[in-house]
Every structure is written in structure tokens, then in C-alpha cells.
Amino acid sequence: MPILYMTTDEGELEIELPTKKIVCPKCKGEGTHIHDAFIEDSFTQYDADRDGLDFDEEVSYMQSGRYDVPCTHCNGTRVVDAVDMTKLSDDEKSAWKDQVEDMRECEAIMKAERAMGA
């Protein structure tokens, strides 16, 4: 898994980190998941009343698999590559942790922008 790594003397380098296969965290190894438009907790009692179902029936209907799509994270393969932390040097661990923190910051910014209607 390639990442950009900042060094003090050479600048920016791309390094390849060792990986291992893990069960896809999005679909939990099923290969499919409910369409993102029907995210968990997106249905209310109002929706159930409108459709003439009680709330439990509505939830059961949505979880029936009718709205499932191939997993958008693993493309239905059920597994993804993950960095194998047991095989990293100290410098690689530091670079990976920095990249994960950068990704989290970017995701938080995008979430805040979506909340403001961007």
C-alpha cells in the first residue's frame, strides 16, 4: 500500500507498506450492503406511518436486502488490504500514523462542509 512519506533530508518519498487481507469493514464480509441512500437511522415513525407500516415492519423491510448494492469499499470481494503493522519499521509506523491522522482531519472537514450544505 503506497503512502507519501516526508523525510527531513530527501523531502517527499513514496513508500510501499506491507499489507494483509482483512474482512471488509463496510460490508462485514457479505459483499453487499444497503444502499447509502438508506443509511441506518434514516427512517422515522413518520415514514412508517406514511407507508402504512408499523415502525418495526419498516425497519425489517429495509433490512430485507431489497436495497442492497455491491459493497462500495471492496467491490463485492468481501476482503480489503490493510497495513500489516507487525511488519513495519518505526519510521514506517510513524509515516502511516501521520497519514491516518491526515485522512481523519480531511474527513472531519468534509463532514462539516456537508453539514453546512456544501
GROMACS elastic network, one bead per residue, 0.5 to 0.9 nm:
[ bonds ]
;  ai    aj funct       b0    kb
    1    15     6  0.80937   500
    1    16     6  0.52453   500
    1    17     6  0.50176   500
    1    18     6  0.66170   500
    1    19     6  0.65308   500
    1    81     6  0.78515   500
    1    82     6  0.79441   500
    1    83     6  0.70172   500
    2    14     6  0.63613   500
    2    15     6  0.54658   500
    2    17     6  0.60939   500
    3    13     6  0.83090   500
    3    14     6  0.55518   500
    3    15     6  0.56161   500
    3    16     6  0.65376   500
    3    17     6  0.75181   500
    3    95     6  0.80375   500
    3    96     6  0.74918   500
    3    99     6  0.75621   500
    4    12     6  0.64522   500
    4    13     6  0.56342   500
    4    15     6  0.63984   500
    4    16     6  0.89766   500
    4    95     6  0.79273   500
    4    96     6  0.89599   500
    4    99     6  0.79754   500
    5    11     6  0.81978   500
    5    12     6  0.56111   500
    5    13     6  0.50944   500
    5    14     6  0.58496   500
    5    15     6  0.66737   500
    5    92     6  0.82811   500
    5    95     6  0.57649   500
    5    96     6  0.82823   500
    5    98     6  0.89052   500
    5    99     6  0.84437   500
    6     9     6  0.88765   500
    6    10     6  0.78580   500
    6    11     6  0.55509   500
    6    13     6  0.62787   500
    6    14     6  0.86778   500
    6    95     6  0.76258   500
    7    10     6  0.55351   500
    7    11     6  0.50542   500
    7    12     6  0.62049   500
    7    13     6  0.73256   500
    8    11     6  0.61502   500
    8    12     6  0.88350   500
   10    13     6  0.74578   500
   15    92     6  0.84217   500
   17    83     6  0.65242   500
   17    84     6  0.77739   500
   17    87     6  0.85792   500
   17    88     6  0.73528   500
   17    92     6  0.74802   500
   17    96     6  0.86186   500
   18    82     6  0.84332   500
   18    83     6  0.59434   500
   18    84     6  0.56571   500
   18    85     6  0.80508   500
   18    87     6  0.66656   500
   18    88     6  0.73075   500
   19    81     6  0.58835   500
   19    82     6  0.52541   500
   19    85     6  0.82454   500
   19    87     6  0.86291   500
   20    80     6  0.82355   500
   20    81     6  0.55751   500
   20    82     6  0.54924   500
   20    83     6  0.63592   500
   20    84     6  0.56126   500
   21    24     6  0.88330   500
   21    79     6  0.61451   500
   21    80     6  0.55543   500
   21    82     6  0.61842   500
   21    83     6  0.87791   500
   21    84     6  0.88804   500
   22    25     6  0.82540   500
   22    78     6  0.86205   500
   22    79     6  0.54239   500
   22    80     6  0.55888   500
   22    81     6  0.63227   500
   22    82     6  0.65478   500
   23    26     6  0.88973   500
   23    27     6  0.84620   500
   23    28     6  0.61964   500
   23    29     6  0.53355   500
   23    78     6  0.60951   500
   23    80     6  0.64312   500
   23    81     6  0.88621   500
   24    27     6  0.58557   500
   24    28     6  0.52782   500
   24    29     6  0.54251   500
   24    30     6  0.83392   500
   24    31     6  0.81702   500
   24    71     6  0.88801   500
   24    73     6  0.74022   500
   24    74     6  0.64135   500
   24    77     6  0.83768   500
   24    78     6  0.54176   500
   24    80     6  0.54810   500
   24    81     6  0.86825   500
   25    28     6  0.50281   500
   25    29     6  0.74539   500
   25    73     6  0.84244   500
   25    78     6  0.88890   500
   25    79     6  0.84327   500
   25    80     6  0.84431   500
   26    29     6  0.81028   500
   26    32     6  0.88114   500
   26    33     6  0.76489   500
   26    71     6  0.73191   500
   26    72     6  0.81350   500
   26    73     6  0.65475   500
   26    74     6  0.81422   500
   27    30     6  0.53899   500
   27    31     6  0.58477   500
   27    32     6  0.57734   500
   27    33     6  0.54628   500
   27    34     6  0.88802   500
   27    70     6  0.89127   500
   27    71     6  0.61478   500
   27    72     6  0.86697   500
   27    73     6  0.79926   500
   27    74     6  0.81632   500
   27    76     6  0.84546   500
   27    78     6  0.71430   500
   28    31     6  0.77223   500
   28    32     6  0.87944   500
   28    33     6  0.88071   500
   28    78     6  0.73165   500
   28    79     6  0.87008   500
   29    32     6  0.82066   500
   29    76     6  0.85366   500
   29    77     6  0.80759   500
   29    79     6  0.65580   500
   30    33     6  0.74824   500
   30    71     6  0.83148   500
   30    76     6  0.76925   500
   30    77     6  0.86586   500
   30    78     6  0.60002   500
   31    69     6  0.86110   500
   31    70     6  0.60418   500
   31    71     6  0.54519   500
   31    74     6  0.73130   500
   31    75     6  0.71901   500
   31    77     6  0.58870   500
   31    79     6  0.84147   500
   32    35     6  0.88576   500
   32    65     6  0.88563   500
   32    68     6  0.59625   500
   32    69     6  0.53599   500
   32    72     6  0.81553   500
   32    75     6  0.83178   500
   32    76     6  0.60954   500
   32    78     6  0.82776   500
   33    36     6  0.82611   500
   33    65     6  0.79540   500
   33    67     6  0.81303   500
   33    68     6  0.50085   500
   33    69     6  0.57061   500
   33    70     6  0.66077   500
   33    71     6  0.57405   500
   33    72     6  0.83613   500
   34    37     6  0.81716   500
   34    38     6  0.65821   500
   34    39     6  0.73188   500
   34    40     6  0.89430   500
   34    62     6  0.81030   500
   34    63     6  0.75599   500
   34    65     6  0.68930   500
   34    66     6  0.81548   500
   34    67     6  0.54244   500
   34    69     6  0.61133   500
   34    70     6  0.87334   500
   34    71     6  0.85995   500
   35    38     6  0.56251   500
   35    39     6  0.72017   500
   35    67     6  0.57934   500
   35    68     6  0.55156   500
   35    69     6  0.57107   500
   35    70     6  0.87019   500
   35    71     6  0.88491   500
   36    39     6  0.53177   500
   36    40     6  0.88567   500
   36    69     6  0.89003   500
   37    42     6  0.85294   500
   38    41     6  0.84121   500
   38    42     6  0.62764   500
   38    43     6  0.79967   500
   38    62     6  0.78700   500
   38    67     6  0.79464   500
   39    42     6  0.55729   500
   39    43     6  0.84932   500
   40    43     6  0.76929   500
   41    44     6  0.74698   500
   43    46     6  0.79722   500
   43    47     6  0.60897   500
   43    48     6  0.76097   500
   43    55     6  0.85504   500
   43    58     6  0.80167   500
   43    59     6  0.76405   500
   44    47     6  0.52562   500
   44    48     6  0.66210   500
   44    49     6  0.87759   500
   44    55     6  0.75504   500
   45    48     6  0.50632   500
   45    49     6  0.61170   500
   45    50     6  0.85066   500
   45    54     6  0.78080   500
   45    55     6  0.58163   500
   45    58     6  0.89620   500
   46    49     6  0.51173   500
   46    50     6  0.60626   500
   46    51     6  0.86447   500
   46    55     6  0.88370   500
   47    50     6  0.50686   500
   47    51     6  0.62355   500
   47    52     6  0.86041   500
   47    53     6  0.85538   500
   47    55     6  0.82335   500
   47    58     6  0.82013   500
   48    51     6  0.51900   500
   48    52     6  0.60927   500
   48    53     6  0.50129   500
   48    54     6  0.56083   500
   48    55     6  0.52691   500
   48    56     6  0.85578   500
   48    57     6  0.80388   500
   48    58     6  0.58220   500
   48    59     6  0.86801   500
   49    52     6  0.50511   500
   49    53     6  0.60089   500
   49    54     6  0.67006   500
   49    55     6  0.77616   500
   50    53     6  0.77557   500
   51    54     6  0.86083   500
   51    58     6  0.83151   500
   53    56     6  0.79984   500
   53    57     6  0.58875   500
   53    58     6  0.59899   500
   54    57     6  0.53611   500
   54    58     6  0.63390   500
   54    59     6  0.88775   500
   55    58     6  0.50774   500
   55    59     6  0.63031   500
   55    60     6  0.86226   500
   56    59     6  0.51797   500
   56    60     6  0.60956   500
   56    61     6  0.85094   500
   57    60     6  0.50247   500
   57    61     6  0.59913   500
   57    62     6  0.86144   500
   58    61     6  0.50581   500
   58    62     6  0.62791   500
   58    63     6  0.86602   500
   59    62     6  0.51772   500
   59    63     6  0.62242   500
   59    64     6  0.86858   500
   60    63     6  0.50815   500
   60    64     6  0.61401   500
   61    64     6  0.51985   500
   61    65     6  0.81532   500
   61    66     6  0.79243   500
   62    65     6  0.69931   500
   62    66     6  0.70762   500
   62    67     6  0.69792   500
   63    66     6  0.75846   500
   63    67     6  0.80092   500
   63    68     6  0.86510   500
   64    67     6  0.78184   500
   64    68     6  0.85698   500
   65    68     6  0.50691   500
   65    69     6  0.86969   500
   66    69     6  0.88780   500
   68    71     6  0.85483   500
   69    72     6  0.79860   500
   69    76     6  0.88593   500
   70    73     6  0.88251   500
   70    74     6  0.83666   500
   70    75     6  0.59318   500
   70    76     6  0.51766   500
   70    77     6  0.89887   500
   71    74     6  0.56922   500
   71    76     6  0.50435   500
   71    77     6  0.81497   500
   71    78     6  0.79985   500
   72    75     6  0.53934   500
   72    76     6  0.76287   500
   73    76     6  0.79912   500
   73    78     6  0.89609   500
   73    80     6  0.79825   500
   74    77     6  0.54748   500
   74    78     6  0.59654   500
   74    79     6  0.62122   500
   74    80     6  0.59193   500
   75    78     6  0.76931   500
   76    79     6  0.82271   500
   77    80     6  0.77990   500
   81    84     6  0.89012   500
   82    85     6  0.88120   500
   83    86     6  0.88225   500
   83    87     6  0.87516   500
   83    88     6  0.86395   500
   83    96     6  0.85286   500
   84    87     6  0.58187   500
   84    88     6  0.70924   500
   85    88     6  0.53902   500
   85    89     6  0.87026   500
   85    92     6  0.89816   500
   85    93     6  0.71186   500
   86    89     6  0.86620   500
   88    91     6  0.78658   500
   88    92     6  0.55581   500
   88    93     6  0.58352   500
   89    92     6  0.51252   500
   89    93     6  0.61673   500
   89    94     6  0.86321   500
   90    93     6  0.50885   500
   90    94     6  0.62249   500
   90    95     6  0.86728   500
   91    94     6  0.51246   500
   91    95     6  0.61966   500
   91    96     6  0.86037   500
   92    95     6  0.50280   500
   92    96     6  0.60289   500
   92    97     6  0.85046   500
   93    96     6  0.51183   500
   93    97     6  0.60763   500
   93    98     6  0.85402   500
   94    97     6  0.51846   500
   94    98     6  0.61782   500
   94    99     6  0.86751   500
   95    98     6  0.51347   500
   95    99     6  0.62513   500
   95   100     6  0.87261   500
   96    99     6  0.50764   500
   96   100     6  0.61815   500
   96   101     6  0.86042   500
   97   100     6  0.51130   500
   97   101     6  0.61830   500
   97   102     6  0.86225   500
   98   101     6  0.51493   500
   98   102     6  0.62127   500
   98   103     6  0.87081   500
   99   102     6  0.50034   500
   99   103     6  0.61968   500
   99   104     6  0.86518   500
  100   103     6  0.50816   500
  100   104     6  0.62314   500
  100   105     6  0.86854   500
  101   104     6  0.50948   500
  101   105     6  0.62418   500
  101   106     6  0.86908   500
  102   105     6  0.51405   500
  102   106     6  0.62590   500
  102   107     6  0.86764   500
  103   106     6  0.50936   500
  103   107     6  0.61526   500
  103   108     6  0.86114   500
  104   107     6  0.50703   500
  104   108     6  0.61501   500
  104   109     6  0.86460   500
  105   108     6  0.51123   500
  105   109     6  0.62641   500
  105   110     6  0.87053   500
  106   109     6  0.51204   500
  106   110     6  0.62030   500
  106   111     6  0.85721   500
  107   110     6  0.50973   500
  107   111     6  0.60502   500
  107   112     6  0.85791   500
  108   111     6  0.50703   500
  108   112     6  0.61905   500
  108   113     6  0.86095   500
  109   112     6  0.51419   500
  109   113     6  0.61816   500
  109   114     6  0.86807   500
  110   114     6  0.61602   500
  110   115     6  0.85731   500
  110   118     6  0.87035   500
  111   114     6  0.51448   500
  111   115     6  0.62042   500
  111   116     6  0.87502   500
  112   115     6  0.50375   500
  112   116     6  0.63929   500
  112   117     6  0.88161   500
  112   118     6  0.87197   500
  113   116     6  0.51237   500
  113   117     6  0.64137   500
  113   118     6  0.51733   500
  114   118     6  0.50122   500
  115   118     6  0.73560   500
